[in-house]
Amino acid sequence: MARAGIGLGIRELAALAEVAPGTITRFERGEGIYPRTLDAIRTALEAAGVVFLGDGELVDGGPGVRLKKVDGG
């Protein structure tokens, strides 16, 4: 959801995170990946404008994501 929200394709995110496109696909299917790989994907998404929210930061109390606010200037 975060990847699509910022308009990145699988290959684009993979390049930003320096992982194989298949790794992104496996992650999105819910398959396990190494913690360091997850960190690389998260860092790439954050650099592209995704903000990760922890438990209790949403109305329903669960974790989630949002996009960084863009200055109107």
Phi, psi and omega in degrees: 000317180297317181299312180294324181297332179256006174076027178264137172277170180301313181294323179295314179296319179302317179296317179296322181273353182058048175229169178285146176305325178298331177293318178296317179299314179298317179299315181292337175278354179090011178282156181290143173225162180296145178305321180293329177289318176300318178299319180295319179293315179299315180299318179295318179294318179297319178296332181272357175115011178268137175245124179272134181250137180272180177305138177086354180269356177246165181302318182275358175087354182268173177287162179188192178223160170213169178264147177298146175288140180254131177298141181281003189282000000 
